[in-house]
Amino acid sequence: MASRVLIIDDDIRLATMVRDYLGSSGLTAASEETAAAGLARLEREPFDALVLDVMLPDGDGFDVLRRLRTSSAIPVLMLTARGDPTDRIVGLELGADDYLPKPFEPRELLARLRAILRRQRSPEARDVLRFGRLEIDRGARAVRVGGAARALTSHQFDLLVALAEHPGRVLSREALLDLAKGEALEAFDRSIDVHVSRIRAAIEDDPKHPRRIITVRGAGYVFAKQQDEG
């Protein structure tokens, strides 16, 4: 499935050119003109990388980056028309992955994006499991849905990871506890069901009608991938 890139830039002509160029190069690109619209789009939809302009009509890219880095590890390539090298330093210190001054060659932007995406797929980056809007950061032991952090206990996090690492496979309570290094006693007193219920409350849009963690009667639980997740 093609990597998805969001562009936040109020220069409509430039954003359209970049979007079309990325699209012709095998990526899927979308664009927004303001910080508010871009952040809202990131909450609604999953993207693999962000191209972010520093100068925006309702703020600046640094503010957007600060907000993103409180809850999201999405790779960010920053753009700026300002020549001050301080901008580059500030952006990188705030968590930008790369930086490109305007004007730029579309081929260079594409090359930098592909490098970012390759790093994202590296063994180190595989600590993060992504399923649509759900992001499970094994290294940081953090869970986010649409960029918003969700609170789980340590045991609940381990159970979620055990399920997510085996999508589509039915796991019995005993197998789940073994994978999560839980105590065998919990498999018998059914407290695992309580933990799963709380995980659903944290990650499901409608916990009473779960679409992510499905109960298989008499067998256990299965972590279901959505159709658009490959």
C-alpha positions as CSV (number, residue, x, y, z in Angstrom):
1,M,0.0,0.0,0.0
2,A,1.4,3.4,-0.9
3,S,2.7,5.6,1.9
4,R,0.3,8.5,2.7
5,V,1.8,12.0,3.1
6,L,0.0,15.1,4.4
7,I,1.1,18.6,3.3
8,I,0.3,21.6,5.4
9,D,1.1,24.7,3.4
10,D,-1.0,27.8,2.6
11,D,0.7,28.2,-0.8
12,I,-2.0,26.5,-2.8
13,R,-0.1,26.4,-6.0
14,L,3.0,24.9,-4.4
15,A,1.0,22.4,-2.3
16,T,-0.9,21.3,-5.5
17,M,2.3,20.9,-7.4
18,V,3.9,18.8,-4.6
19,R,0.8,16.7,-4.1
20,D,0.6,15.9,-7.8
21,Y,4.3,15.1,-8.0
22,L,4.3,12.8,-5.1
23,G,1.2,11.1,-6.5
24,S,2.9,10.5,-9.8
25,S,5.9,9.1,-7.9
26,G,3.9,6.3,-6.1
27,L,2.9,8.1,-2.9
28,T,-0.6,9.1,-1.8
29,A,-0.7,12.8,-0.9
30,A,-3.2,15.2,0.5
31,S,-3.0,18.9,1.6
32,E,-4.4,21.4,4.0
33,E,-3.9,25.2,4.1
34,T,-4.0,26.0,7.8
35,A,-2.5,24.6,11.0
36,A,-6.0,23.9,12.4
37,A,-7.2,22.1,9.3
38,G,-4.0,20.1,9.2
39,L,-4.2,19.0,12.8
40,A,-7.8,18.1,12.4
41,R,-7.0,16.0,9.3
42,L,-4.2,14.2,11.2
43,E,-6.7,13.3,13.9
44,R,-9.2,11.9,11.4
45,E,-6.9,10.0,9.1
46,P,-3.7,8.0,9.3
47,F,-0.6,9.4,7.5
48,D,2.9,8.0,7.2
49,A,4.7,11.4,7.0
50,L,4.0,15.1,7.2
51,V,5.4,18.0,5.0
52,L,5.0,21.1,7.2
53,D,5.5,24.7,6.3
54,V,6.9,27.0,9.0
55,M,4.7,30.0,8.0
56,L,1.0,29.4,8.2
57,P,-1.9,31.9,8.3
58,D,-3.2,30.8,11.7
59,G,0.2,30.2,13.5
60,D,3.5,28.6,12.6
61,G,4.8,25.2,11.9
62,F,6.8,25.1,15.1
63,D,3.5,25.3,17.1
64,V,2.0,22.5,15.1
65,L,5.2,20.4,15.7
66,R,5.1,21.1,19.4
67,R,1.5,19.9,19.6
68,L,2.2,16.8,17.5
69,R,5.2,15.7,19.5
70,T,3.1,15.5,22.7
71,S,1.2,12.5,21.2
72,S,2.5,11.5,17.8
73,A,5.8,10.1,16.3
74,I,4.8,10.8,12.7
75,P,7.9,11.8,10.6
76,V,7.9,15.5,9.8
77,L,9.8,17.3,7.0
78,M,9.7,21.1,7.5
79,L,9.6,23.7,4.8
80,T,10.5,27.4,5.1
81,A,11.1,30.4,2.9
82,R,13.1,32.0,5.7
83,G,16.9,31.8,5.3
84,D,17.7,31.9,9.0
85,P,19.6,28.8,10.0
86,T,18.1,29.2,13.5
87,D,14.8,27.9,12.0
88,R,16.4,24.7,11.1
89,I,17.9,24.2,14.5
90,V,14.7,25.0,16.3
91,G,12.7,22.7,14.0
92,L,15.1,19.8,14.6
93,E,15.2,20.4,18.3
94,L,11.4,20.3,18.4
95,G,11.4,16.9,16.7
96,A,11.4,17.5,13.0
97,D,13.0,14.7,11.0
98,D,14.4,16.8,8.2
99,Y,14.3,20.4,6.9
100,L,14.1,21.8,3.4
101,P,14.4,25.5,2.4
102,K,12.2,27.1,-0.3
103,P,12.5,27.1,-3.2
104,F,13.3,23.5,-3.7
105,E,13.4,20.9,-6.4
106,P,10.5,18.4,-6.1
107,R,12.9,15.6,-6.7
108,E,14.9,16.6,-3.6
109,L,11.7,16.7,-1.5
110,L,10.8,13.2,-2.8
111,A,14.2,11.9,-2.0
112,R,14.1,13.3,1.5
113,L,10.6,11.9,2.1
114,R,11.6,8.4,0.9
115,A,14.7,8.5,3.2
116,I,12.4,9.4,6.2
117,L,10.0,6.6,5.3
118,R,12.9,4.1,5.0
119,R,14.1,5.1,8.4
120,Q,10.6,4.7,9.7
121,R,10.6,1.1,8.4
122,S,13.9,0.3,10.0
123,P,14.2,-2.3,12.8
124,E,14.3,0.5,15.4
125,A,11.1,2.0,14.1
126,R,9.4,-1.3,14.2
127,D,8.9,-0.7,17.9
128,V,5.8,1.2,16.8
129,L,2.8,-0.8,15.6
130,R,0.3,1.1,13.5
131,F,-3.3,0.0,12.6
132,G,-5.2,2.9,11.1
133,R,-5.6,5.5,13.8
134,L,-4.3,3.2,16.5
135,E,-0.6,3.5,17.3
136,I,1.2,1.2,19.8
137,D,4.7,2.3,20.7
138,R,6.4,-0.7,22.3
139,G,9.6,1.2,23.1
140,A,7.8,4.1,24.9
141,R,5.0,1.8,26.2
142,A,2.5,4.3,24.9
143,V,-0.8,3.9,23.1
144,R,-2.4,6.6,20.9
145,V,-5.6,6.8,18.9
146,G,-5.7,9.5,16.2
147,G,-2.7,11.1,17.9
148,A,-4.3,11.3,21.3
149,A,-2.7,9.4,24.2
150,R,-4.7,6.6,25.9
151,A,-4.0,5.4,29.4
152,L,-3.5,1.7,30.1
153,T,-2.0,-0.2,33.0
154,S,1.3,-2.0,32.4
155,H,-0.5,-5.4,32.2
156,Q,-3.1,-4.1,29.9
157,F,-0.5,-2.7,27.6
158,D,1.3,-6.1,27.5
159,L,-2.0,-7.8,26.6
160,L,-2.7,-5.3,23.8
161,V,0.8,-5.8,22.4
162,A,0.3,-9.6,22.5
163,L,-2.9,-9.3,20.5
164,A,-1.6,-6.7,18.1
165,E,1.6,-8.8,17.3
166,H,-0.7,-11.6,16.2
167,P,-3.4,-9.9,14.1
168,G,-6.1,-12.3,12.8
169,R,-5.0,-15.1,15.1
170,V,-7.4,-16.3,17.8
171,L,-5.6,-16.3,21.2
172,S,-6.9,-18.2,24.2
173,R,-6.7,-16.5,27.6
174,E,-3.9,-18.9,28.6
175,A,-1.9,-18.0,25.4
176,L,-2.5,-14.3,25.9
177,L,-1.3,-14.4,29.5
178,D,1.7,-16.5,28.4
179,L,2.6,-13.9,25.7
180,A,2.0,-11.0,28.1
181,K,4.0,-12.9,30.9
182,G,0.9,-12.8,33.1
183,E,0.1,-15.0,36.0
184,A,-1.7,-18.3,35.2
185,L,-4.2,-17.7,37.9
186,E,-5.7,-14.8,36.0
187,A,-6.7,-17.2,33.2
188,F,-9.0,-19.0,35.5
189,D,-10.6,-16.2,37.5
190,R,-11.4,-14.4,34.2
191,S,-9.9,-11.1,35.4
192,I,-8.4,-11.0,31.9
193,D,-11.8,-10.3,30.6
194,V,-11.9,-7.2,32.7
195,H,-8.6,-6.1,31.3
196,V,-9.7,-6.6,27.8
197,S,-12.9,-4.6,28.5
198,R,-10.7,-1.7,29.7
199,I,-8.4,-1.9,26.7
200,R,-11.5,-1.7,24.5
201,A,-12.7,1.3,26.4
202,A,-9.4,3.0,25.6
203,I,-9.0,2.1,21.9
204,E,-12.4,1.3,20.4
205,D,-14.7,3.9,18.9
206,D,-17.6,2.0,20.4
207,P,-16.4,-0.4,23.2
208,K,-19.9,-2.1,23.4
209,H,-19.6,-3.1,19.7
210,P,-15.8,-3.6,19.3
211,R,-14.3,-3.8,15.8
212,R,-10.6,-4.2,16.9
213,I,-10.6,-6.8,19.7
214,I,-13.2,-9.4,19.0
215,T,-14.4,-12.1,21.4
216,V,-14.4,-15.6,19.9
217,R,-16.9,-17.5,22.1
218,G,-15.3,-20.5,23.8
219,A,-11.9,-19.8,22.2
220,G,-10.5,-16.4,23.3
221,Y,-9.8,-13.1,21.5
222,V,-8.6,-12.0,18.1
223,F,-7.1,-8.7,17.1
224,A,-8.8,-7.7,13.8
225,K,-7.1,-5.6,11.2
226,Q,-9.4,-3.2,9.3
227,Q,-9.9,-3.7,5.5
228,D,-7.9,-0.5,4.6
229,E,-4.9,-1.5,6.7
230,G,-3.4,-4.1,4.3
